[in-house]
Amino acid sequence: MNTASAPTTDETPLSTRETIKALYAYIRPHRRAVALGLLCALVGAAGGLLQPLATKTLVDRLASGETITGILIALTVLVLLGTAVEAFGAYVLERTAESVVLAARRTLVRRLLRLRIAEWERVPPGDLMSRVTSDTTLLRAVSTQAVVSAATGAVAFVAAIVMMAFLDVVLLGVTLGVVVLVGGAAALVMPHIARATERAQEAVGEISVALERSLGAFRTVKASGAEERETARVEAAARRAWRHGVKSAKWEAVAGSADELAVQLAFLAVLGVGGARVASGEIPVSTLIAFLLYLFYLIEPVSKLVDAVSHYQEGAAAISRIAQVEHLSTEPTGRRTGTLPRQVATVSGPASVRFEDVSFRYRPDLPYTHRQVSFEVPRTGMTAFVGPSGAGKSTVFALIERFYEATGGRILVDGKDVRDWSLAELRSAIGYVEQDAPVLAGTLRENLVFAAPGATDDDIRDVLARTKLDTLVGRLPHGLDTPVGHRGSKLSGGERQRIAIARALLRGPRLLLLDEATSQLDAVNELAVRDVVTEVARETTVLVVAHRLSTVSGADRIVVMESGRVRSVGTHEELATQDRLYARLAATQLLATAR
Ligand SMILES: Nc1ncnc2c1ncn2[C@@H]1O[C@H](COP(=O)(O)OP(=O)(O)OP(=O)(O)O)[C@@H](O)[C@H]1O
């Protein structure tokens, strides 16, 4: 699969109006700081604006033999003050720009962690990550610098033009003619900058996607001898980013040189026309000098305006990509999803579960994974789900957790439709152990208390003993505070599985969902897990997707699933004689992993 064609977010770019609205939303909380930065920039610009006039006075005074010391001192003070104010303004703006980037990152991260699972599945995480890290960086320039450059550039430009008009209208006409001509040509290249930047940012996202793919399956990459091929994928994305970055640089260089070109051409034109006017005695030479100084003064506002527009083009591309994340749907909040401490759970004791004619498909273009699934699980006891691979067993858990909404029918927990539960409350009642038992980067302790941040040392000790993890802790160099590597890379599969179970148990769940690993546990480990699950099932409702006969034979009831339907429900003994599929499964798949 080509990373370039990886499904991503809604790619519709924003209109200019939407972009400016989004930009304003970023700046709004910092409008005072931006106004202060603008004021400083204007003061600096005003200082510069007065210099040609002071020079004219100086030349006039020199010509009439008057003293110029006072004017020279005033000019020096003006320059020093102007520079200091401008430097302060620049600092205020840079600081504000960093704050805008921070705010954008915070909003994005909050949103990303609340995405619906279906959205998370649709968009590659690498692409999302690049929006948080790389695209937000582009906001820095557009959010403050471009706004202030545009404002000060425009004010200084108009002021310089007024001063020039005041000096000589004919020369002003010549100047404006040249500026408009070159400016018009520069405006044509601006959209190219936006397009190239957007492509470059997309390619940066593709680099992240490609990297995430290889680093996420690092051992498989090595075992498959795919280092070169994977490197080539990442390099291809990097080359695309380079190509578009260079394209953007090319257009920026064209736009950036336009301002100087305009002023140089205007200078030559003014020199010619102005020289003639001086020669004919229409204007004094001091006016021509002052006018030329204004012309050079004009370089700055014009280049600021050009900068502002090209930064805006770059920023617009980033704003568009960031806004696309806004279109991804998130889970409803009420209280913070899933972080409700167990003490807050309003009901205690084991939970009951009931599926009533539940139908479900992952996406409208996919076949149904569940068709009229009905079963009932009373409070306490262990219910095992068995069936061929792909029968829809794990999906039962995903629906109880409300990772997805059922397409039809009802799912009741404690007799109440899961849609009527607040997500936080529902999930706080559940301990969920995924099949691939993820372990997060961090220490063993952080992993254990991940779902129950308030767990005490006694709770941890107790759960470690129950899951037979105490020997592991004793072996680790820093005990519970030993880092376990990213994705638990320093642990065995069985250890990861038991850590995931311990984590779920520490949550004190009213309902334990255990998606049993198909392999990973050796006989001793398996016995340990089976014992703890049997014990937990005495006081909690336990649902297990079972792949082992040992798990199934300890279950109070077994739900046999096939092709998205519930085929039969009963005990091992009942099903072994009454359900041919179950009997076959028990004799082959389940037995094969029983020991
Ligand atoms: N996130 C998803 N998006 C689309 N289809 C999915 C998704 N997860 C599972 N499926 C499909 O839904 C069907 C049921 O999957 P499920 O994981 O529930 O099966 P299972 O019975 O638990 O299988 P196994 O025993 O192999 O784990 C499968 O055909 C699977 O390909």
PDBQT file of the ligand as one rigid body, heavy atoms in Angstrom, charges set to zero:
ROOT
HETATM    1  N1  LIG A 601     -12.370  -2.533  13.545  1.00  0.00    +0.000 N 
HETATM    2  C1  LIG A 601     -12.891  -3.304  12.603  1.00  0.00    +0.000 A 
HETATM    3  N2  LIG A 601     -13.275  -2.794  11.431  1.00  0.00    +0.000 NA
HETATM    4  C2  LIG A 601     -13.808  -3.572  10.483  1.00  0.00    +0.000 A 
HETATM    5  N3  LIG A 601     -14.020  -4.907  10.614  1.00  0.00    +0.000 NA
HETATM    6  C3  LIG A 601     -13.652  -5.466  11.765  1.00  0.00    +0.000 A 
HETATM    7  C4  LIG A 601     -13.055  -4.715  12.814  1.00  0.00    +0.000 A 
HETATM    8  N4  LIG A 601     -12.784  -5.551  13.843  1.00  0.00    +0.000 NA
HETATM    9  C5  LIG A 601     -13.200  -6.766  13.449  1.00  0.00    +0.000 A 
HETATM   10  N5  LIG A 601     -13.712  -6.730  12.206  1.00  0.00    +0.000 N 
HETATM   11  C6  LIG A 601     -14.294  -7.857  11.471  1.00  0.00    +0.000 C 
HETATM   12  O1  LIG A 601     -15.440  -8.295  12.193  1.00  0.00    +0.000 OA
HETATM   13  C7  LIG A 601     -15.513  -9.705  12.235  1.00  0.00    +0.000 C 
HETATM   14  C8  LIG A 601     -15.605 -10.192  13.683  1.00  0.00    +0.000 C 
HETATM   15  O2  LIG A 601     -14.411  -9.845  14.337  1.00  0.00    +0.000 OA
HETATM   16  P1  LIG A 601     -14.146 -10.247  15.880  1.00  0.00    +0.000 P 
HETATM   17  O3  LIG A 601     -12.825  -9.674  16.234  1.00  0.00    +0.000 OA
HETATM   18  O4  LIG A 601     -15.319  -9.888  16.687  1.00  0.00    +0.000 OA
HETATM   19  O5  LIG A 601     -14.047 -11.821  15.733  1.00  0.00    +0.000 OA
HETATM   20  P2  LIG A 601     -13.618 -12.897  16.820  1.00  0.00    +0.000 P 
HETATM   21  O6  LIG A 601     -14.711 -13.897  16.844  1.00  0.00    +0.000 OA
HETATM   22  O7  LIG A 601     -13.255 -12.250  18.108  1.00  0.00    +0.000 OA
HETATM   23  O8  LIG A 601     -12.324 -13.515  16.124  1.00  0.00    +0.000 OA
HETATM   24  P3  LIG A 601     -10.976 -14.113  16.796  1.00  0.00    +0.000 P 
HETATM   25  O9  LIG A 601     -11.343 -15.345  17.539  1.00  0.00    +0.000 OA
HETATM   26  O10 LIG A 601     -10.129 -14.407  15.603  1.00  0.00    +0.000 OA
HETATM   27  O11 LIG A 601     -10.402 -13.027  17.662  1.00  0.00    +0.000 OA
HETATM   28  C9  LIG A 601     -14.299 -10.213  11.501  1.00  0.00    +0.000 C 
HETATM   29  O12 LIG A 601     -14.711 -10.574  10.204  1.00  0.00    +0.000 OA
HETATM   30  C10 LIG A 601     -13.363  -9.039  11.437  1.00  0.00    +0.000 C 
HETATM   31  O13 LIG A 601     -12.622  -9.069  10.246  1.00  0.00    +0.000 OA
ENDROOT
TORSDOF 0
